């Protein structure tokens, strides 16, 4: 037999639930269960069931109920003694006994820093509850016992939420903490946990409001101030104390494998690849720079794949954006729920400190995007691509890419002869332009003989994805910089300021070198009625964006 009092009183045999009769019979069984393995007198059972005013037939009713329970609970061991009864139970026969053993175990695990195990232990214990303890029955002693168990339940629930917070799961616990603080508004431990969760979720004002509401309640009802721990936490929130960030995760994180597949047909870059391999192997930050289509992403993917086995913590592949968003994406991929904005960088460095990870960040514009993602201690490395050298990134070594030599360009073009060499010259050795040229040659053999202006017009139609990316950068420029960019169609030079603005936008490289693909867009923008060698925009390349 198994018995349950964390909810309505129930008994279960191997065949299922056993009917117990009405509330009075359930109360008698509860009295025996609460005195399990000890002799309890009939008078004591009467007091537990009826209190100070029992009926005259109280003793007889208890005896009758015990006889009925013996018949119903065929597997029960209810002994009769001169003064009363003893119900024999094993250690796991009563749900309340199991729950009371789990409570100190969860508390001990949390004190030892085993937050994940503490959460599991607490959840298992709380799952035993089916409603209010001893629901549906009355009696002073039984009501007192129900209140004691309910208090212990709240303590275990609070402990679970504290362990969840230690794991960085602040977003998950806010709703539970809000409901509990409303039900128990003077429980200042719950108030502290709610304030912490709200702050870590980026809800600083709500965290302060929770404290102020508790303060008003205590003052109005009891004339008291909050305990010092609550007031100290409020001050820490006001000044954005670093101590409020999520503690270093003591959990197993995932090992992401996010690298894109290397582009097929890769040629050249032998010396650059060797240099990048050395930088990354030494666990430093490498920056690959150059204009659009020069092959930064293709080289980064090739190097990262070659070195992936040296980073057992995994490989992250991030597309540049706001630093907070990049950190959030990285933490999510590593299996860690991101903290508030103020705590994400610390979380990230804490994870990477123990897990050698290769972090590849694509299409970076400035150093501020990279700096928060630089690892602290440990054996992780960062590989960055961008049009600018990002010299402000601490400890970074820059590898600048230029156009391929003629022999390598012809290999990538997959063709030879005078016309092929002419196309290589018009592509300026740019791998992205050469791949586009190969598509044009396959579909329109006569393209090799057109003028350079018509060639640029045709080339700009080949890959809409690259064209859209460059156009978005152009649209962010001021009118003066736009005019300078359109002037590239006529090979006009760039002033120092215009060169700087276009380099910041990634439309030219930091040395002022103009990619042939950028010149293609400049031709299109400067000549709305440009010659249409190709009338359809459905020409597309069967290569991944990383090839560009």
N, C-alpha and C positions, 0 to 999 in steps of 0.2 A: 504494500500500500504506500502511496505517496499522498501528502497532505499539502494544502495551500491556504495561506491566510493573507497573502499580499494581494488583496482583492476580496471578493466574496469567499467564504469558507467553502472549500471543496476537498473531496477525497477521490483518488483515482486508483483503480485496480488495473491489472494488465488488460482487462477487457474494456476499459474506459471509465468515465465518471460514474460515481456511485451516488444514488439519491440519498440525501441526508434528512429529509423532512423539513419542517418549518424553521423559523429563526431561533426558537428556543432550543431545538435539538442541535442546531449549528453552534449556538452559544456554549452548550455543554461540551461539545467536541472541542471548541476553541479553548475552553478552560483546561481540558485535559492536555491539549497540545502545548499550551503555554507552560505547563508544569511537567512536560514529558520527562520520562525516566525517573521521576520522583513521585512518591505517594502524596496525593492531594486528598484531603478529607472531603466528605460530602458537604459539610458546612462551608468549607472554603469555596467549593464549586457554587453553592447557593449564593454566597456573598458576591462572587464574580459575575454571576448571571443576573441577580436581582438587586444587589446592593443592600442598603440598610433596611429596606421594607420588603422582605420576601413574603410570598404567600404562605399560609399555614401548611400547604401541601408541597412546599419547596423541596424538602428532602425526598419525598416520594416521587415527585416529578423527575428529579435528577436520576434516581435509581431506574425509573422507567425509561428515560432517554438513554441511559447507558446500556440497558438490556436491548433496546431497539438498535443502538449503534453496533453492538456485538453481532446482531443478526445481519445487518446491512454490510458491515465491514468484515467480510469473512476472512480477510488476511490480516486483520488488526490483532495486536497483542495487548488486550486490556486486562490487567490483573486486578482481582478483588482482594483488598486488605481489610483488616478489622476496622480501620478508621476511614477507608475510602478506596480510591482506585489509583492505578499506575498504568499509563500508556507508554509502552516501550517503542522507541524510535531509533533508527539508524542515523548516522551523521547527515545523510543527504535526503532523509525522508520528509523533511519539512522545508518549504521554500524560504521561510524567514531565517532558518538556521544557515542555509547556504548563503543568503544575502549578507547576514551579519559576519560571516567569515571572510567574504570578499571585500568588505569595506576597508578593513585595515590593510589588506593586501594591496589594494589600489593606492592607498595613501603611502605605503612604503615604497612602491614602485615609482611614484612621482617624486618622492624625496630623494630617491637614488638617481634621478635623471632619466628614468626609463619612461618617457611620456607616452610613447606609442603603446607600450605594454599596459600602462596605467589606464589609458583610454579603453583598451580592449577589455580589461578586467572590470572596469566600471560599467561599461555597456552590457556585458554579460550579466552582471548583478542587477542592473536596472531593468533588464528584459524580463525578470521574474515577476515584475509588478503587472497586475491586470486591472488595477483600479485602486481606490482607497483601501487601506488595510482593514480587515475584518468588516468589510462593507455589509450593511444590512442587519447587523446585530448590535445590541446595546448592552449596558451594564457598566458601572463605573470603572471597574478594574480593566475590563476589555477596552473601554474607550481610552483609558490611560495608556494601555499597551499599543493601541493603534496610533496614538499621538507620538509615542516614542519611536515606533518604526517609521512614521512619516518624517520625523526629524532626521533620522538616519538616512532616509531616502534623499532628502534635500541636501544633506552633507555629501553624499556620494555623487549626486548630480552636479553640485558645485565643484567637486574635485575633478569630475570628468571635463567640465568646461575649462578649468584651469589647465588641465593636461592638453586639451585641444589648442588652447592659446599658445602653450609652449611649443606646439608643432607648427605654429603659424597659420592656423585655420580660423583666423579672426572673423572672416566673412561668414563662415558656417555657423558660428555660435551667437551672432548678434541677436537673431530672433528668439532663441531660447533664453538668453540672458535678459532680453527686454521683457519677456513674459514672466520670468521668475522675479525680477525686481518689482514688477507691478503687483505680483501676488505677495511678495515679501519685501516691502519698500524699506524696512529698517535693517535689512541684512546688508551691512556695509561691505562685506567681502564680495557679494554679488555686484554691488555698485562699482567697486574697484575693477572687477573683471569686465563689466560692461563698458566702463570708461576706456579701458585699455583696448578692447576690441574695436570700439568706434574710432579711436585715434589711429590705430594701425590700418583701419580700412579707409583712411583719408577723411574721416568725418570729425574733425577737430572740434567744430562748434557743437555738434551733438554730444561729444564726450564731456565738454564743459557744462552743457545744459543738464546732463544726467547728474553731475555732481551738484549743481546748484539746486536742482529739484529735491535731491536727498537732503541738502542743507536746510532748505525751507521746511521740509516735513519734520525734521528733527527739532527745529526751533519752535515750530507752531505747536506740536503735540507734546514735546517733552522738555523744551527749553534747553536743548543740548546742541553742541557743535559736533560735526563729524569727527571721527577718530583721526589722529594725525596722519595715518597712512593714506586716507582719502585726500586730505588737504595737500600732502606732499605730492601725490599723484597729479592733482590739479595744477600745481605749480610746474611740475615737469612737463605737462601737456602744453601749458602756456608758452614755455621757452623751447619747445620742441627738443626735449632732451634726447640724446642719442641712446640713452638707456631704455627707451620705450620701444626700440626696434625689436623685431623678432629675434630671439636668441638663435645661436648657431644650431642648425638642425642636427639632431642626433638620430637621423633616420637614414635608411637606404634610399638613395635617389636613383632615378632611371639613368640609363646611359644612352643618350640620343645618338642616332646615326642619320644626320640630316644632309650630308654632302650630296650635291647633284651629281649625276653621272657625268664623267668627263666627256667633253665634246669629241666626236670622232674626227679622224684626219688631222690630228694635231701635228704641227711641224715646227722645227726650230726651237729657239729659246733654251738651248742647252746650258749656256753659262748662267742665264738668269735663274733657271730651275736649280742649278747647283748652289747658287748663292742663297736662294730662298730656303732650300733644304737645310743649309747650315744655320741660318738665322732661326728657323722654327725649331730645329733640333736643339739649339742652345736655349730654348724656351724664352725667346725674345719676341718683340712685336715687329712684324714685317709689313711694309706698305708697298703695294704694287700700284704705280701711278702711270698715267698716259691718257691720251685722248679717246674719244668714243670709237669702239670697234677695234682697238689696238690689240685686244686679246687678254685683258687683265683678268676677267672672270675665268676664261679657259685655262690660263696658267695657274690661277689660284686653285681651281678644282683639281688640276693634275697634281700639283704639289701636295695638296691636302689628302688626296687619295693615296699617294705614295707613302705618306707618313701616318696614315690613320692608325695603324697597329701600334704605334708608339704612344698613343693617347688612350689608354684603357678606360678613361672616364667618359669617352664619347667625343662626338664632333658636332658642334653647333654651326648652323648656317643661317645668318641673319641678314635681312635686307635693311639697309640703313633707314632710320627714322628718328623720332624723338628718343632721347636716352632712356626716359622712363618706360616707354613702350618696348624698346629693345631689351631692357632688363626684365620686364614682365614676360616677354616671349622666351628669353633664355631660361628664366626660373621655371616657367611652365614646362618647357622641354626637359629640364633636369628633374622634374617630378616634385617641385616645391611650389606651394601656393604663394604667390607674391605678396609681400607685406605692403604697407603704405609706401608712398613715393619716397619718404625719407629713409626707409629701412631696406629698400631693395638692393642697393649697392652692397651693403654689408652682408645681406643674405647671399648674394651672388658670389662674393669673394670667399665667404665661409664654405660654400659648397665646393668651389673649385680648389680650395686649399688642400683638400684631401683626395681630389679626383682629377688627375691629369687630363685636361680637356683641350681640344683644338677648337678655337673659336674663329670662324670665318665671317667677316662683315663686309657686305657688298655695297658698292656705290655710295661711299662715304663722302660728304661734302666738307665737313670741318672737324677739328680735333675734339670738340665738345661731344660729338656723337660717339667717339671711341673711348674717351678717358674713363667714363664710369664702368666700361666693360673690360678694362685692363685687370688681370688677376693680381691678387696680392701675393701672399706666400704660396709655395707649391710649384708644380711642374706643368702648368698650363701655358699655352702660347696663343697668340692672336695673329691672324693673317687678314690684312685689310686691302680692299681695292678702292680706288677713287681717282678722279682727275687731278687732284692736288696732292702734293707731297706730304702734307700734314706734319711738318717738321716740329710742330708744337707738341706732338704726342711723345711723352717721356720714353726715352730709350728705344724709339722706333728707328729701324733702318729702312731706307727707301730704295726700291728697285724700280727704275724708270724704263718703260718700254718704248721703243721706237719702231718704225716699220721694218718688216722682214727684208732680208737681202734678196737679190733677184733669184738666186737658185732656190731658196726656200719658198719664195712667192710662187715660182713656177710649179713647184711640187704641190703647193696648196691649190693652185689653179687647176692642176691636172692637165695642163696643155703646154705645148712648146711652140717654137717658131717665132717669126718676126711680129705677127699680130698679137700673140700671147705676151711677148715682152712689152709691146706697146700698152696692152691692158694693165700689165703689172705697173708700168710707169704711171698710168692714169690713176691707179689705185694707191700709189705711193707706198706700196708694201703693207697696206693696212689689211690685216687678216679678215675683218668683217666685210670690207669692201671686196676682197678677193673671193670670199665665199659667195657673195651676191653676184659677182661677175661670173662665177662658174655656173650659177643657175641661168643667168642670161645667155651664156654661150650654149648651154644645152638646149634652150628653148628657141633662141634667135641667133643662129650662127652668124648672120650678117652684122651683128652688133659691134664686132671688133673694128669695123671700118668707119664708124660714125665719128663725128667731131667730139671734142671733149665736153662742150656744153650739152650736146644731146646725150652723151654718155652719162654725165652727172644726172640729168633728168631721168634717164632710164634706171640708174642705180638707186635713186631715191625711192622708187616704187617697189623695190624687191621685198623689203621686210618692213611691214607697217608697225611692228612692235618697237623696233629701234627708232623709226621715224617719230612715233608718238612720244617716246621717252625724251628725245631731243626737243621736240616741239613744246612739251611741258616745261622744260628748262628755259626755253626761249621766252615763253609767255610770262615767266616770273621776272624778266629783266625790265629795267626802265627803258623809256623810249630812246634815249641816247645810246644805250648799250645795244638795243635792238637794231638801230641804224648801223652801228659798227659791225654787228654780226652779219647783217644783210650785205654789207660791203665786201665780205669775204668772197662773195660770188665773183667779184671782179679782181680777186687777188690783191685787194688794197690792204695796206698795212694797218696795224692796230696801235693806237696810242697806249701809253702806259696804263692809264685809268681804265680804258676799254678792255685791254688785255686782262687786267686784274678782275674786272667784273665778269668777263666771259669765263675766265678760269674758275672763279668762285661758283659759277653756274654749271661747270663741268662741260662747257661747250668747246673749249680749247684746253690744252694742257698748260701746266704752270710756266713752261718755257715759251708759251705763245704759239706752239705748233698747232696747226689746224688740221684736224682729222678730215680725210676725204668724205666721210659720212656727214660731218658737220657742214662741209662745203656743199654737199648735196642739198641739205635743208636750206642753206643760204641761197642757193640757186633758185629753189622753189619759191622762197619767200620774196626774193627780189624780182622775180619774173612771173607774175600771175598767169601770163599767157605763154609759158615756156613750151617748146616743141614737145609734142606727145609722141615719142617713139613707140611707146606701149600704151594702148588705149585702155586696157583692163587693169584694174588694181588687184586682180585675183592672183597675180604671180606671188608665190610665197616660198619661203625656204623651209626645208625639212631639217632644221637644226634647232637646238635648244637655245634660249636666250643666253646661256652661259658661254656659248661659242662666240658671242660678240664682246 
